[in-house]
Amino acid sequence: MIYLSLFLTFFKIGVFGFGGGYGMLSLIQHETVVSHQWLSAAEFTDIVAISQMTPGPIGINSATYCGYTAVKNAGYSVPMAILGSVTSTVALVLPSLILMILISKLFMRYMNTRAVQSVFKGLRPAVVGLLAAATLILMTPENFSTPEENPWQFCISVALFAATAFGTGYLKINPIRMICYAGLAGLLLL
């Protein structure tokens, strides 16, 4: 039963996940942590971190890890958890595959029409909102701690967040280097 639930959940995320992987993160988090409670908030945060560091799109990587963890947390064996990974990944990709096959034939013909351009203009703000929601979802006490609980960890977390945002956004430092720097800083300071 969990496999059907995983398939339907990730298929729905694949249908409504505009904005790529980062736009999907808020949908994945809501479905896996809040709605179905397959994962804890801390597990989801770890999954996002691993998904960012591994090759491939973050949305697909997150679906793969979430499917595995959800089935494993339900008490199934590793081979069954791997089947959960496959189920979630296929379900997430399938709507895009179907839509791209259908739309690609029509898009080239109608891409310059006013209606199509208007649809894309309407989707742009929604994508930005989904990306902002993904950012806000990850700004939790599990990731930053709190000033009352652990002031040192909170200050270091905020400083690393600010330094990474400044380094990648303003100084144009390679994100891979920033991940390595932040990991090293976490190892030394936390």
PEVEN-V327627 format. One record per residue. RES is the residue in one letter. NEAR is the number of other ideal C-beta (glycine too) atoms within 10 Angstrom. D_LAST is the distance of its C-alpha to the last C-alpha in whole Angstrom. Layout:
res: (RES;RES)
near: (NEAR;NEAR)
d_last: (D_LAST;D_LAST)
//
This chain:
res: (M;I;Y;L;S;L;F;L;T;F;F;K;I;G;V;F;G;F;G;G;G;Y;G;M;L;S;L;I;Q;H;E;T;V;V;S;H;Q;W;L;S;A;A;E;F;T;D;I;V;A;I;S;Q;M;T;P;G;P;I;G;I;N;S;A;T;Y;C;G;Y;T;A;V;K;N;A;G;Y;S;V;P;M;A;I;L;G;S;V;T;S;T;V;A;L;V;L;P;S;L;I;L;M;I;L;I;S;K;L;F;M;R;Y;M;N;T;R;A;V;Q;S;V;F;K;G;L;R;P;A;V;V;G;L;L;A;A;A;T;L;I;L;M;T;P;E;N;F;S;T;P;E;E;N;P;W;Q;F;C;I;S;V;A;L;F;A;A;T;A;F;G;T;G;Y;L;K;I;N;P;I;R;M;I;C;Y;A;G;L;A;G;L;L;L;L)
near: (6;19;18;9;14;30;18;12;25;31;18;15;25;25;15;12;23;13;21;14;21;21;22;25;27;22;23;29;23;14;20;27;19;12;10;15;10;23;22;14;16;13;18;25;18;16;24;24;14;14;22;15;13;11;5;10;15;22;26;18;20;28;31;25;23;32;30;22;22;26;25;17;16;14;8;16;10;10;9;15;17;16;18;26;20;14;25;31;23;18;21;30;17;15;17;14;11;12;12;11;9;10;11;9;9;10;11;9;9;11;10;8;10;7;7;14;12;10;10;9;9;9;12;11;9;12;14;12;13;21;16;13;18;21;14;10;20;19;12;14;15;14;17;19;19;11;12;8;10;15;11;11;18;16;14;18;20;14;12;19;16;10;16;17;12;12;17;15;9;8;9;8;15;10;12;10;11;18;15;12;15;16;13;10;15;13;8;8;13;12)
d_last: (41;37;38;41;38;36;38;40;36;35;39;38;35;37;40;38;35;36;34;32;29;27;30;30;26;27;30;29;26;29;31;29;26;29;32;32;29;29;25;22;20;17;19;21;17;16;20;20;17;19;22;21;20;23;26;29;29;26;28;30;27;26;29;29;26;27;30;29;26;29;31;29;28;32;32;34;34;32;35;36;32;33;36;34;32;35;37;34;34;38;38;36;37;41;42;41;43;46;45;45;48;50;49;49;53;53;51;52;56;54;51;53;55;54;53;50;49;49;47;44;44;43;40;38;37;36;34;32;32;31;28;27;27;25;22;23;22;19;18;17;15;14;12;12;12;14;15;16;14;11;11;8;7;10;11;8;9;13;12;11;14;17;16;17;20;21;21;22;25;26;25;26;23;23;21;20;19;17;15;15;13;11;10;10;8;5;6;6;4;0)
//
